[in-house]
Amino acid sequence: MSEESLVKQGVAQGTARGGAVLLVTVGVLELLQGLSAIAKDEVFVTGVDYTYQFDLTAWGWTHLIVGAIVTAIGIALFTGATWARLGAMVICAMSIFVNFLWLPYYPMWAITIIALNAVVIWALASWNPTDA
């Protein structure tokens, strides 16, 4: 095996592991966000004219469910499941959408999760398993 091939294999494994770590991190953040919203924490405020205004508890359950799925797929990425790569990109896109709608409630938290999801999608999309 050539030195270049070993380097490519190391980079591919590092990218996949980094994506999995970030995905689990995003999942845990979503879970915490959901629990906080279900508890009707005082940090969430929105204006009266917000188009996607739902009950805070409904948003909490949405984030809790998305967070659980994101975390499970992140763990599956660690095991090397072939379906997990595509599943991670799909659930990250869904998480970006949910957090975009969540922006008026807690903008900095939503932007942080959106950015982490974008990094995970980039990492998994740039990883070529045939290089490994």
C-alpha positions in Angstrom: 0.0 0.0 0.0 1.5 3.3 -1.0 2.1 6.2 1.4 -0.4 8.4 -0.5 -3.1 5.7 -0.1 -2.5 5.5 3.6 -2.8 9.3 3.9 -6.1 9.3 2.0 -7.4 6.5 4.2 -6.4 8.4 7.4 -8.1 11.6 6.1 -11.2 9.7 5.1 -11.5 8.1 8.5 -10.8 11.4 10.3 -13.5 13.1 8.3 -16.0 10.4 9.0 -15.2 10.4 12.8 -15.3 14.2 12.9 -18.7 14.2 11.3 -19.9 11.6 13.7 -18.6 13.6 16.7 -20.3 16.8 15.4 -23.5 14.9 14.7 -23.7 13.6 18.2 -22.9 17.1 19.6 -25.7 18.6 17.4 -28.1 15.8 18.7 -27.3 16.5 22.3 -27.8 20.3 21.8 -31.1 19.6 20.1 -32.2 17.4 23.0 -31.3 20.1 25.5 -33.1 22.7 23.5 -36.2 20.5 23.4 -36.1 19.8 27.1 -35.7 23.5 27.8 -38.6 24.4 25.6 -40.9 21.7 27.1 -40.1 23.1 30.5 -41.2 26.5 29.2 -37.9 28.1 30.2 -37.9 31.9 30.5 -35.2 32.4 27.9 -37.5 31.9 24.9 -39.2 35.0 23.6 -40.9 35.8 20.3 -42.8 38.7 18.8 -46.5 38.7 18.3 -46.3 38.7 14.5 -44.2 35.5 14.0 -45.6 33.5 11.1 -44.5 30.0 12.4 -45.6 30.7 16.0 -46.4 27.4 17.7 -46.9 26.5 21.3 -43.5 26.4 23.0 -44.2 22.8 24.2 -44.8 21.7 20.6 -41.5 23.2 19.5 -39.9 21.5 22.5 -41.2 18.1 21.4 -40.1 18.8 17.8 -36.5 19.5 18.9 -36.5 16.6 21.3 -37.5 14.1 18.6 -35.1 15.6 16.0 -32.3 15.6 18.6 -32.9 11.9 19.4 -32.8 10.9 15.7 -29.7 13.0 15.1 -27.9 11.5 18.1 -28.9 7.9 17.0 -27.6 8.5 13.5 -24.4 10.0 14.9 -23.8 6.9 16.9 -24.6 4.8 13.8 -21.9 6.7 12.0 -19.3 5.5 14.6 -20.3 1.9 13.8 -19.7 2.4 10.1 -23.3 1.7 9.0 -23.5 2.4 5.3 -27.0 4.0 5.6 -25.9 6.4 8.3 -24.0 8.7 5.9 -27.0 9.5 3.8 -29.3 9.5 6.8 -27.0 12.0 8.5 -27.1 14.4 5.6 -30.9 14.1 5.4 -31.5 14.6 9.1 -29.0 17.5 9.2 -31.0 19.2 6.4 -34.2 18.6 8.4 -32.5 20.0 11.5 -31.4 23.1 9.6 -35.0 23.7 8.4 -36.4 23.2 12.0 -33.9 25.6 13.5 -34.5 28.2 10.7 -38.1 28.2 11.8 -36.9 28.4 15.5 -34.7 31.5 14.9 -37.1 34.1 16.5 -37.2 32.1 19.8 -33.5 31.8 20.4 -31.4 33.1 17.5 -27.9 32.4 18.7 -28.6 28.8 19.7 -30.4 28.2 16.4 -27.6 29.7 14.3 -25.1 27.6 16.2 -27.0 24.4 15.4 -27.5 25.4 11.8 -23.8 26.0 11.4 -22.8 22.7 13.0 -25.3 20.9 10.8 -23.8 22.6 7.7 -20.3 21.5 8.8 -21.5 17.9 9.3 -23.1 17.9 5.8 -19.9 19.2 4.3 -17.7 16.7 6.1 -19.8 13.7 5.1 -20.3 14.9 1.5 -16.5 15.4 1.1 -15.7 12.0 2.5 -15.2 9.5 -0.2 -15.4 5.9 1.2 -13.6 4.5 -1.8 -10.5 6.3 -0.7 -10.5 4.4 2.6 
